[in-house]
Amino acid sequence: MADTKRIKHAKQVRVIPGFGLTLGITIAMLSLLIIIPLASVLLYSFQLNPSEFWKLITAQNVINAFKASIICALIAALINSVFGLILAWVLVKYEFPGKRLLDGLIELPFALPTAVAGITLSKMYSNTGFPGSFFSSIGIDISYTHIGIVIALIFIGIPFTVRAVQPVLEKLDGQYEEAAYILGASRTKTFFKVIFPELFPSLLTGFGLALARGIGEYGSVIYISGNSAKNGTQVVSYVIMQKLERMDYASATAIALVLLIISFLLLFAVNIIQIRRSRRISVR
């Protein structure tokens, strides 16, 4: 009886005391950093009446900007999913000189200012840079095209996929692979039937984060895109910045609201798929 009381008392004792205080601090921080800024976007966008709002978001330059941002971000997120999985696999499964350095370099896009990355990439892939001059000699222009935008979004999105998959790979029990090999499964079948189902939820999370980040990216793509309405290389974040420079806050927040809704729906869909997939795997 005494042991039971001790266990109950141990469960009630918390390292950080004061539930009311910690909850209040959490709600206050969420309100100041997330809820109030998002509510202000919604409030400013309501300065436009429905007809003005619809006319703004259906303008040709705005539609083209959304297309460029979404399509390029989707392509970059898909590429990051493939190569991010490969990078995470190499970092977890193999030992080699410079492994820690490579692991640290994965975080570079987070630490490096996105404007610096954009300037560097635009110079590298221009007709006078390397490897841009090589591609230009065979008739492929990268800077100031959609290809350049995709490359910039790959650069800033690759850490999301690697860091989402890497912890799952580290915790993955190698006995499942061994059992599959013993039962006669090939390496390809073992990967797609045993390993990949375990990695899919985390890979989907990394894909969703990279996609949402890419759609709203500004700093790394503003230089390499060329911002040409004629060539369709304007991204939606650049259009928002144009509105802000003209002091048109209502239009800027209206476009930002649509961008926010798109990103929210994407992340919501990814989370729903991830939850359902995890449940199926746990049932099996």
Buried (B, 14 or more C-beta within 10 A) or exposed (E): EEEEEEEEEEEEEEEEEEEEEEEEEEEEEEEEEEEEEBEEBEEBBBEBEEEEBEEBBEBEEBEBBBEBBBBBBBBBBBBBBEBBBEBBBBBBEEEEEEEEEEBEEBEEBEEBEBEEBBBBBBBBBBEEBEEBEEBBEEEEBBBBBBBBBBBBBBBBBBBBBBBBBBEBBEEBEEEBBEEBEEEEBEEEEBBEEBBEBBBBBBBBBBBBBBBBBBBBBBBBBBBBBBBEEEBBBBBBBBBBBBBBEEEBBBBBBBBBBBBBEBBEEBBEEBBEBBEEBBEEEEEE
